Amino acid sequence: MGEFNLIDKPWVPCITLEGIEVEYGIRDTLLKAHELREICDDSPLVTVAILRLLLAILYRAFNGPTEMKWKNIYTKNSFDGSNEITSYLEKCYPRFFLFDETYPFMQVANLDLNEYDKDRKIKKDKSDGLMRLVREAPDKGGRVLFDHRVGTERPKYEPKQIARMLLSAQSYSGTGIASGGVIGKQTINPTPCQFAPCVEGLCLWVQGMNLFQTLMFNLVPIQFNENDLPSWEDMGLITTAINSWKTPVKFIGTIQRFTPLCRFIRILDDHSMFFTNGLKTAIDSEDSMKAYVRANDTDPFTPIKLHKDKAAWRDAHSLISIATNTKKTPASLNHIARLTLDGILSKTLQPRANVVGLATSQGKALLWRHERIPIPIKVLDSADMTERLAMLLAEAEAVGGELSRGLFWSGTTKKTIRTEPVGRIQTIVDLLLAPSFELRRNGVVRTSGGRAPGNEHNTSALNLSENLDPRPAYWARLEKHFFDLLENLPGDWDETEKYWKPDDQQTATRAWRDAIKREAERALRESVRSLGTTARAISAVARGRLDFHDDDLKAQSQKEKTKKRKLKSAGKGGKKK
């Protein structure tokens, strides 16, 4: 095991241009990048961590690179023969041993968390199984996510698996109280951990025709900083990390951010390790792989996160657009836009954005998601296109709300009266459970006597509405229509007039709006079909509305404004007394 060096031993999972799965060490992965399609692990968290590692190595090898240096590298279409890469890897070769007494890769060599008696016999074994490195594995509390192993198990892993797990843990570890122990002769106390840097927010990278292009598209030229060191070069990082437990520090730059030592880890063998707190960092909004938003110019930026019930493409207007005062987009997208303006890349190029996110709740991982979104350069490079995209996505969200707005409560005990407005599925459920309810024009459901539905009704309506929720099917089917919209939206723009074509000529926009209405109706009809064919069910469905019109594409606030405008107009046009 002591001979496993990540530079030359195969451990990076790759796919060739022919679609064959292969594994290479770091050196071959970089030098053969033009022959590979992509890096692809079973866990998207590992894929992100490896990509960030390779980019950090390239940043150090090329001392930036500068804009001019970047263009020179890109024109070669390959890293093969790059003296900078081979020289850097040779210089750092001793720091890339996975198992080493002095400098184990991304670990702390003399970390010891065990408790000993006066004869140096282990009084309390505080080692962990390596399974703790994996976010998708069950924890000691018995939580089951992706597999059904017991959290206290200590399965054995191959060195290549340990290397991948180690990297992903440094980028995606969760919260908790870390164990105390010693590092050499220095005592460390138990401290609360924070999320590792990739947990908060979606990570996005641009994918090219091969791995070389992918790495270059995301190797955004930066101002080189000699103090911005990866963890394997920073000899003072352990001291910095311990001091950060009292006062979190800022990342120095992109390289340190891509190779964090957010956990002190020492691999003991093929099934166990020591695992405790590492570098704690201040709130960060400078990660070049993330998108950030804020409400106004004075608020702090916050990352766009993955929500368990919301696919990443629904935030595409924020993820793939031009940066503004209230929006920071991933640096690779701005990089692509500049290259297009400079004529380095063709405007017909359609790279893909890979988006990976981890949804969490109270520190626990709920799910991960890896999405691939096409990025037409014309959409990326135009503020008009991204504004139109945001508007069209808002229309889809409006219809999603029309389908089911959920039930809102003034308390957490669900014993209070439900507030309005309600969605279509809630209206039908109300009519099913209490047929005497009347439908008012403003959407509020009340009895003929004017009483609001009682608590018992509220609880039953909530449970049934959640079971019938048509939105998952609606959003899942709308995804393919969104990709069609992305591809065809530039056709709605008149290049000669520099403005949008007339409404009847906007093919992509009209197709998207038709798809919204069609998929919403389809999802709603499928949901109510499960109510059965009793007279009460048929009556409830008949009194509801299943079809969708253009007016339904408006947000609720817009609808209210339209109603007020109509009422005002009606008042002005009435008969005089």
N, C-alpha and C positions, 0 to 999 in steps of 0.2 A: 504493500500500500504506500510506503514511503516514496516510491518512485513515480507516483501519479502526478504528472505535471500537466496543467491545463493547456499549456501552449502547444504541446505536441501529441498528447494522448487524446483519442477521439471521445468526445462527450457532447458536442454541440449538435443537436438534431436538425438536419437540413433536408431540403427536397431539391433534387436536381431539376434542370430545365425539362428533362424527360419524365419527371414525376416519380423518380426513384428516391426512397428514403435512405439517407446516408448519415454518418456521424464523422465529424472532424474535430481536431483541436483548434485552438484559436488561430494559429498561424495559417493552417490550410483553409479554414473558413474564410479568412480575409483574402488570401492570395488566390483562392479559387472562387471568389464571390461572383465573378462574371459567369461562372458555369452553374450557379445555383439559383433556384427560383426564390427561395425564402428560408428563413428559420421557422420551424414549426414544431412546438412541443405539445403534448396532450394538454398541458396546462397553459393557458394564455398568459398567466402570471410569470411563468418561466420564460416564455417567449419575449415578453417585455423586458425582463431583467437581463437576459442575454444580449438583446439588442442595445440596451443602454450601456452594458459593459463594453461591447465592441466599439460603440461610438466614443466612449471615454478613452479607449486605447488609441483610436484614430486622432482624437483631439490632441493627445499627448505626443503622438508620433509626428504629427504635422505642425505642431506648435500653433494651433489655431483651427483651421488654416485661415489665411487671409483670402479675400475675394479672388485675387489673382491666382494664388496657389490653388484654390478650389477649382477654378476653371481649367488650369493646367492638368490637374488630376483627372477631372471629368472627361476631358478630350481623349485620354488614353484608354477609356472604357474598361479599365482593369487596374487592380492593385498589384497584379503579378509583376515581380521585378522591382517593387518599391523598396528601396534601401532604407527609407525612414521607418517603415513598419518592422522589417527584419532587425534593424539595429535596436529599435526600442524594445522589442520582445527579447532579444539577446541580453540587453542590459538588465531587464527586470525578471529574467528567467528564474532566479532563485526564489522570487516572491510568489511564484505561481504553483508551488507544490501544495496539493490539498492536505497532505499529512507531513508536517515538519515540526521539529523540536523548537525552532527559533522563529520562523516566519510562515506559519500555515496560512494559506490564501484566505483572506477576508475573515480571519479568526484572531483570537488572543491566545498566544502560545501557553502562557503560564497562568491561565484562569483556573481556579479551583473553588468550587462551591460546596464541597463536602464538609461535614463537621467531624473532627477527630478527637480522640481522647489523648491523654498525656503520652501514651505510647505510640501515637500516630496511627492508631488503628481507626478505621472508619466507624464513627458512632452513628452518623446519619448520612445515607447516600442521597445526594441531591442532584444526581445526574438525571437527564431526561432521555426518552427514546427519540430517535431522529424523526419520528413521525410528527413531532411538534413543529418541525420546520415547514410542514405542508399545511396551507390554509384550508384545503378541502378535506383533510383528514379529521376524524372525530377527536374531540378533546377529552381530557380526563373526566370531565363532568358527564360524559356519555352522550353529548350532542352528536347526532348523526347528520351529515350533510351529503357527501357524495359516495361514501362507502359505508359498510356495516361492520368494520373492525371495531374492536374495543380500544378506547383511547389510551389505556395503560399498556397496550401491547408494545413490543419493541422488535418490529421486523428488521431483518437485515437488508441492507442496500448495497448496490455496487458503487464504486467510487464515482462513476459518471452520473449516477442518480443523486448522490450526495452533493456533487458540485452544483447541479441544477437547483436542488432544494435549498442549498445554502444561499445562492444568489437571490432567489425569489423571497426568502425569509428576510433578507436585508432590505428589500424594497416593499414587502407586503405584510410584515408582522403586525399584529393587533395590539390592543392595550392589555393592562394587567399589572400585577405587582411582581417585580423581578426579585429573584433570590439574591441574598448577600453572600459574600465569600471573600476570597483574596485573589489579587493579581500579583504574583510574586510575593513580596512582603507587604504589599499595600492592601489594607482592609477596605472592602466596599460593602455598603449597607443596602438592605432591600429598598428599592425605590419604584414608584409607579412609572410604567412605560407609556409612551405615546405612540400613535400610529406611525408606521414607517411611511416615507414620503409618497409612495404610489397609491396608498389606500384611499386618500382623499382626492377625488377627481378622476376623470377619464384620461387615459394615456392614448395619444394619437400619433401615428407615424404614417408617412406617405410611402406607398409601395410602388416600385418601378417595375421594369420588365425583368430584372434579375436582382440578386442581392447587392451587387455593386451599385446599381442605380438607387436601390432603397437606402443603402448606407449614405450615399452621397446626397440624396435629397434631404436627409435628416441631419447631415453633418453641416449644420448652419454655421457659416463663418462667424467667429467670435473674437473679441479682443483677448489675446492670450495673456494669462496671468500665471506667473511662475509659482505663486502660492496656492493656486487651485490644483490640488494634488489628489489623485485617487488614493483609496485607503491603503493600497500596498506600497505606496511611496511615502506617505505621511507618517514619519516616525513619532510625531508628537500627538497623533490622533487619539490615542487611548487616554492620555492626560486631559486633552481637550474635552473628550466625551464625558469623563468623570466630573469635570468642572461644570459641564452643561446640565447636570442633574439639578443644580441649584439655579443656574441662569442659562436657559436655552440660547444657543448660538445660531447665527445665520450661516447658511451655506456660503462658502467663498465664491463658488461659481458652478458652471454646468458640470465639470468633471467630478467634483466632489459630490454634487447632487445625484449624478448617475451611478456612483459607486459608494453608497453610504455604508458606514459601519453602525447601523442603527441598533444592532444587537451584538453584545459580546458573546461569541460562540467559540467553543473548543470541541472539535470532533474527537472523541476518545477511541472509537472503533467503528465497525460497520453497523452498529445498532444503537449507540448511545453517545451522549454529548453533555457538556455544560452549556447553559443558555440563560443569559440575564440581560439587563438593560445596557444600552449603548448610547450613541450620540443622540441628544435631544436638541431639536432645532426649533427656531422661532417660526411663526406663521410665515409661509412662503408663497409668493405669487409670481415666481420667476421661472418655474419649470417650463422648459421649451417644448415639452411634449403635451402640455395641458392648455385648456381654454379656461379663461377666467371672465367673470362678469361682475358688474356692480350697478347699483341703482342710479348713482350720480357721480360727479367728478370728485366728491369728497369722501365717499364711502370706500372702505377697503375692498380689494378684489377677492372674490371667493371662487373656488374651482367649480366647474360644472361636474356634477356627480352622477353616478349611475343609481337610478332608483329601480327597485325590484319589479315594479309594475310599468316601467317606461323604457322602451328601447332607445338606444343612443341616437338613432337617425331622427327622432322627433325633436332633437336639439340641434339638427344640422345647420340651421340658420346661425347659431352661435359658434358651432364647431368649425365650419368651413366658410369663413367669411373674412373680410378685411378688418384689421384691428381698428378700434375707435377709442375715444376717451373712456367709454364705459365697457369696453370689451377687449380682452387680450386673446388672440387666437394662437394655436400652436405655431412655433417659429418656422417649422418646415413649410407651412402653407404660405406664409409671407415670403419665404425663400423661393418657393416655386413661382409665385407671382412676379418677383423681381427677375428671375431667370427668363420668364416669358417676355417681359418688357424688354430685356436686353437681347432678345433673339436667340438665347442659348437653347431654349425649349420651344417647341412648336405649340401654337394655340390649339391645335387639334389633339394634343396629347390628353389622354384620360387616365391619369394615375388613380390609384385607389387609396382611400384613407382607411387604415386599420384602427379601430377604436376598441380598447380593452378597459373594462371597469369591474370593480368589485363592490357589490352592494353589501352594506353592513347594518346591523342594528344592535346598539348597546355593546359595541366591540366585537360582536359575533358576525362571522361571514354568512350571508344568506345565499348568494349566488354570484357567479361571474358571467361576463358576457363578452364575446369577441365578435364584433361586427365589421363588415367591409363595405365601405360606402364609395361609389365612384365619384370622382371630382373633376367634372369638366372645367378646363382652365378658364373658359369664357365666363362661367358662373363665379369662379373664385376671384376673377380679376375685375368684377363689375359690382359697384355698390347698388346699382339698380336691380341687378339679378338677385343679390342676397336680400335686398328689401322685399322683392316680390316673393322670394322663397319663404321669408319669415311670415308674410301675409298669408300665403297658401297653407303653411303649416298651422297657423292660427285658426284658419277655417276648419281644418281637420279636428283641431282641439275643441272648437265650438260644437261640432257635431258629436264628438265624443262625450262632451258634457250634456248635450241634449239626450243622448242615449241613456246615460245614468249619471246623475250628479252625486249620488250617495245621499245618505241621510245625515243631517247635521243636528247636533245636540248641544244644548247649553251646559250640560254637565257630563261627567264621565260615567255615571251610573245608568244611563239610558232610561231614566225615569221621568224625563221632562218631555214637553211637547215638541214634536218635530218642527223644524223651521223649513221654509220654502225658499226658492222654487225647487221643484222636483224634476227628475228626468222622465223619459217616456216609460221606462220599465217600472219606476216607482208608481207612476200614475196607473198603469195597468194592474199592478199588485194591489193598490188601494181599492180599485173597483172590484177586484176579485174577492178581497177579504171583506169588504163592506159595500155591497152593491148600491146602497141607498145614497152613497156619496155623489155629490154633483161636481161637475167640472166647470170651474169658473174660467172666464176668458183670460185671466192673468196667470193661469196654471195652478192656483192654490186649490187644494182639495178640501172641502168641508162638507159636513152633513147638511141636509136640507134645513135643519133647525139652526144652523150657523155654528154648531159646536166643532172644535178641532178634534181630530182623531185621538182616542184615548191611549194610555200607556201600553196596554195589552196589544192594541192594534199596531202601535209603533214597533214593538219588539218583533212581532210576527212579520210586519212589512219589511223591516230591516233584514231579517234572516233570509226571507224569500228573495228579496231584491238582490242580495249579495250572491245567492246561488244562481240567479238567472242573469247576472251581469253580462251584457253582450259585448262589452268593450274589449276583452281579450281577443275574441275572434275578429272584431272590427280592425284593431290595430295590426294584428298579425297579417291579415290579408291586404291591408293598405300599404305594407312595406314595398311590395314589388311595384306598385303603382308610383310610389315615391321615387324609386330608382329610374323608372321611365320618365318621370317629371324632370329629374336632374339631367338626364341625357338630352331631352328634347326642349327644355326651357329656352335655350339660346335661340331656337327657331321662332319664338314669339317676339323677338326683338328686331326692330327695323334698323339695320346697320346704316342705311342711307340717311334716314331721318333722325337717327340717334334717339329713338323713342319707341314705345311699345306699339305694336301693330293694332289695328282696330280689333275690338272684342271678338268679332266673328272669325278673325284670322289667327287668333291665339290658340292654336291647336293643343299645345301641351297643357296650358292653363285650363282649357275647357275639359280636356280628358281627365285631368286630376279632379276637378270639381264633380264631374259625373261619377268618377270612381268613388269619391267620398260618399255621395248620396246613395249609390248602388250598394256599396259594402255595408253602410250603416243599416239600410233597410233589410238587407240579407241577414245580418247578424241579429237584428231585433226580431225578425220573424222566426229565426231558429230558436231564440231564447223563449219566446212565448209559446212555441209549439209544444214545449215540455210541460205546459200547464194542463194539457189534455184536451179532451173534447166534451167536457161537461157543459151544460147550458150556462152555468155561471162563468166558466172560463171563456166560452165563445162570446158571451155578452161583454165581458171585461175587455177582451181584445178588440171587439167591434167598436166599443166606445172610445178606445184609445186611437192614436194615429201612428201608423207604421211607415208611411211614406215620408220622403224628405224633399224639401224644395230649396231654392237658392237662398231664401230668407233664413233657413236653418244654418247656413254657413256663417252667419254673423254671430259675434260674441253676444252674451246676454245684455251687456251694457249698450251695445249698438241697437239691439231690439227694443230696449226700453226707450231709447232716444227716438226711434222710428215711431213707436206708439204715441209718444207725447207730441211729435210733430203732426201726426195724423189727427189726433184729438184737437190740437190747436187749429189746424186747417178746417176741421169740421165745425168748430165753434165760430170761426170767422165767416164761414159760408152758410150759416143757418138762416132761417127766416126771421125777419124783423117782427117784433111784437107790435 
